[in-house]
Amino acid sequence: MFGAALESAILFSVYGKAKNYFINRNAERNADQSGDKHRKLSNTLPLGQVCAAGAFTGLFTGVVLTPIELIKCRLQVQREIGGVKILGSNPVYYTGALNCFSHVVRSDGIMGLFRGGFR
């Protein structure tokens, strides 16, 4: 539940920042074209800019959340074989999230954190 709330917070925050970037950029262009020193802000964006803001948000979120999800999944399945939980007989490979992170980076490099997401 906490992870979903964090993901939503990141999504809405980045999307809002991206939209504000386009709104301010459009206001500056309109002020330069009209010769008016005062920028007029309009919250209406063309469809292309809304799509660009959404694409940037998706890319940013994927870059941030893919390593977190990979580590979470590896920690969850380290005691399962074929979907069946093995209690006591299967060794624990990772002692925690930082141990899992360092193991992935050592064995697969930084790009190993994005396995399943971007590669």
C-alpha positions as CSV (number, residue, x, y, z in Angstrom):
1,M,0.0,0.0,0.0
2,F,2.8,2.4,0.9
3,G,4.5,1.6,-2.5
4,A,1.4,2.5,-4.4
5,A,1.0,5.8,-2.5
6,L,4.7,6.6,-3.2
7,E,4.3,5.8,-6.9
8,S,1.2,8.0,-7.2
9,A,3.0,10.8,-5.4
10,I,5.9,10.6,-7.8
11,L,3.6,10.4,-10.8
12,F,1.4,13.4,-9.9
13,S,4.4,15.5,-8.8
14,V,6.5,14.9,-11.9
15,Y,3.4,15.3,-14.2
16,G,2.6,18.7,-12.5
17,K,6.1,19.9,-12.9
18,A,6.2,18.9,-16.6
19,K,2.9,20.6,-17.3
20,N,4.1,23.8,-15.4
21,Y,7.2,23.8,-17.6
22,F,5.1,23.9,-20.7
23,I,2.7,26.5,-19.3
24,N,5.6,28.8,-18.4
25,R,7.4,28.1,-21.8
26,N,4.2,29.0,-23.7
27,A,3.7,32.2,-21.6
28,E,7.3,33.3,-22.3
29,R,6.9,32.7,-26.1
30,N,3.6,34.5,-26.2
31,A,5.1,37.5,-24.2
32,D,8.1,37.6,-26.6
33,Q,5.8,37.5,-29.7
34,S,3.5,40.2,-28.5
35,G,6.2,42.4,-27.1
36,D,4.4,42.4,-23.7
37,K,6.7,42.3,-20.7
38,H,4.0,40.6,-18.6
39,R,3.5,36.9,-19.1
40,K,0.0,35.7,-19.4
41,L,-0.4,32.2,-17.9
42,S,-2.9,29.8,-19.5
43,N,-3.5,26.4,-18.0
44,T,-4.7,25.1,-21.4
45,L,-2.0,23.0,-23.2
46,P,-2.0,21.6,-26.7
47,L,-2.5,17.9,-26.9
48,G,1.1,17.4,-28.0
49,Q,2.5,19.1,-24.9
50,V,0.1,17.1,-22.7
51,C,1.4,13.9,-24.3
52,A,5.0,15.1,-23.9
53,A,4.4,15.8,-20.2
54,G,2.9,12.3,-19.8
55,A,5.8,10.6,-21.7
56,F,8.4,12.4,-19.6
57,T,6.5,11.4,-16.4
58,G,6.4,7.7,-17.5
59,L,10.1,7.7,-18.4
60,F,11.1,9.4,-15.1
61,T,8.9,7.1,-13.1
62,G,10.2,4.0,-14.8
63,V,13.8,5.0,-14.2
64,V,13.1,5.6,-10.5
65,L,10.7,2.7,-9.8
66,T,12.2,-0.2,-11.9
67,P,15.2,-0.7,-9.6
68,I,12.9,-0.5,-6.5
69,E,10.5,-3.0,-7.9
70,L,13.3,-5.4,-8.9
71,I,14.8,-5.4,-5.4
72,K,11.3,-5.8,-3.9
73,C,10.5,-8.8,-6.1
74,R,13.9,-10.5,-5.5
75,L,13.4,-10.1,-1.7
76,Q,9.9,-11.6,-2.0
77,V,10.7,-14.6,-4.0
78,Q,14.0,-15.6,-2.4
79,R,12.3,-18.3,-0.4
80,E,10.0,-19.6,-3.1
81,I,10.7,-22.4,-5.6
82,G,8.2,-22.8,-8.4
83,G,5.6,-20.7,-6.5
84,V,5.8,-23.0,-3.4
85,K,7.1,-21.5,-0.2
86,I,9.9,-23.5,1.3
87,L,10.2,-22.8,5.0
88,G,13.6,-23.4,6.6
89,S,15.2,-25.4,3.9
90,N,15.9,-22.7,1.3
91,P,18.7,-20.3,2.2
92,V,18.1,-16.6,2.3
93,Y,20.2,-15.0,-0.4
94,Y,19.7,-11.4,0.6
95,T,19.7,-10.0,4.2
96,G,17.9,-6.8,3.2
97,A,17.3,-4.2,0.5
98,L,20.8,-2.7,0.5
99,N,22.4,-6.2,0.4
100,C,20.2,-7.1,-2.6
101,F,21.0,-3.8,-4.3
102,S,24.8,-4.3,-3.9
103,H,24.5,-7.9,-5.0
104,V,22.7,-6.9,-8.2
105,V,25.2,-4.1,-9.0
106,R,28.2,-6.4,-8.3
107,S,26.9,-9.3,-10.4
108,D,25.1,-7.5,-13.3
109,G,26.3,-3.9,-13.1
110,I,24.1,-0.8,-12.9
111,M,22.0,-2.0,-15.9
112,G,21.1,-5.1,-13.9
113,L,18.8,-2.9,-11.8
114,F,16.7,-2.4,-14.9
115,R,16.3,-6.0,-15.9
116,G,12.7,-6.6,-16.8
117,G,12.0,-2.9,-17.1
118,F,14.1,-1.5,-19.9
119,R,16.2,-4.4,-21.1
